[in-house]
Amino acid sequence: MMAVSTIPGYLRQVQPDSKAAPVIMTTRPDRTTRRLKQLVWAYFLLLIFEGALRKWFLPGLATPLLIVRDPIALWAIGLALSRKRLKANGYLTGMVWIGVLGVFTAMLTGHGNLFVALFGARILLIHFPFMFVMAQCLTKGDLEKLGRATLLIAIPMTVLITLQFYSPQSAWVNLGVGADTAGAGFSGALGYYRPPATFSFTNGTTLFYSLVACFVCYFWLVPEQVNRPVLILATAGLLAAIPLSISRGLFFQVLVTFVFMSLVVARKPKYIGRLILALVGITIGFAVLASYGFFQTSVEAFMSRFEAANDAGGGVKGAVVDRFFDGLLGSLQVSSDQPFFGVGIGLGTNVGAQLLAGTRNVFLVSEGEWGRLIGELGPLLGLFAILIRISLAIKVTIASYKHLKKGIVLPWVLLSFGMLTVLQGGWAQPTSLGFCTLMGGLLMASLRISSKKSS
């Protein structure tokens, strides 16, 4: 576990004075800060629309666009380092060293493919550090702007997944990467496929709407910070997306976020009226959606998938509890069976599977994230990487709760989705990696809030 002295400043507890007047900053950010923020926005927008470029608009560039966000993150890291905006800490230094050593061990004792090794190492050398760049440059205002943008995007995104849900896989909206007419949907239920939205794979739909759920709940607590019609439409879009996605993961994540929101209300009774308003809005939204046949059909498909998955996987326990602890205990159990330095960093990624096995549809190391880390890096480096993630997740959880006690709710709401992404989110698949990076950065940035007035 990391020493307390290595905790970055933005993870330390904020001590707002609720009696003091809010401090209004009138000075503009310096040029470096503005550029870093622009790069964060570029990363965010490319994460959302990268799949659309690879499927519909630039299918001939589908392969290079797979890493289109990497130069953005690398540019931001270089700029932050050159301006002394990225300070070393135990989490960052540890992951970077693991990435560097992982390349050498992959070449000397692992798979021996330099391109695969570098592709795997970029996760630790580029995307993980980029979280700390985000944490350094973003303010509460920036987070709320990004949240409002997320709600706006959610409205047409719901229209898109509705079209994908009801269209054949050969339709233009369902084209796969590289304009593949086989379609990008994934098996769902009752003959319907899980829609991929603007992403290259259907997991993007679940991850995106999990982020939407965080901001929907947050803005219902502080509705004065958002346009009310946009909030209502985004809430309706989120409700419609749950059955349309045919995803149990999204359903459970929305429940988790709502529970976190309820805990805010339990600590701050002043939010009770806003929670009731949100519940009324949700009820009306469900009533309106239920009057449309498209929603009823999607609910039937979702319930069919839910029941089939429960029968096969043990219900909520199998979907949530076993999945988490199997990832933890399973990775520890198999660590003794792995080569000391693993089979080589990058082998468990999609690109590694494509280059070394000729297909992306297999897991050459492990489907679980922690099992992949140990399999690629070996018991020593792999477990160290896992401990860094556990330590960081614990620190942000504790810090978020301390902020909540002081009346700052944004970190706590983001934690509902960010905690598990930091702890166990998948880094092997590009879309999942992007959301893990984004959520880690947003969560840590939210902990820098120093407003002297509770949000």
HELIX and SHEET records of a PDB file:
HELIX    1   1 VAL A    4  THR A    6  5                                   3    
HELIX    2   2 GLY A    9  LEU A   11  5                                   3    
HELIX    3   3 ARG A   31  ALA A   52  1                                  22    
HELIX    4   4 LEU A   53  PHE A   57  3                                   5    
HELIX    5   5 PRO A   59  LEU A   61  5                                   3    
HELIX    6   6 PRO A   64  ILE A   67  5                                   4    
HELIX    7   7 ARG A   69  SER A   82  1                                  14    
HELIX    8   8 GLY A   90  LEU A  108  1                                  19    
HELIX    9   9 LEU A  114  ARG A  122  1                                   9    
HELIX   10  10 ILE A  123  HIS A  127  3                                   5    
HELIX   11  11 PHE A  128  CYS A  137  1                                  10    
HELIX   12  12 LYS A  140  TYR A  166  1                                  27    
HELIX   13  13 TRP A  172  ASN A  174  5                                   3    
HELIX   14  14 ASN A  203  LEU A  221  1                                  19    
HELIX   15  15 PRO A  223  GLN A  225  5                                   3    
HELIX   16  16 ARG A  228  SER A  245  1                                  18    
HELIX   17  17 ARG A  248  ARG A  267  1                                  20    
HELIX   18  18 PRO A  269  TYR A  271  5                                   3    
HELIX   19  19 ILE A  272  ALA A  290  1                                  19    
HELIX   20  20 GLY A  293  GLY A  313  1                                  21    
HELIX   21  21 GLY A  315  VAL A  316  1                                   2    
HELIX   22  22 LYS A  317  VAL A  321  3                                   5    
HELIX   23  23 ASP A  322  SER A  335  1                                  14    
HELIX   24  24 ASN A  350  ALA A  357  1                                   8    
HELIX   25  25 GLU A  369  LYS A  405  1                                  37    
HELIX   26  26 LEU A  410  GLN A  424  1                                  15    
HELIX   27  27 PRO A  430  SER A  446  1                                  17    
SHEET    1   A 2 PHE A 186  ALA A 189  0                                        
SHEET    2   A 2 TYR A 192  ARG A 194 -1                                        
END                                                                             
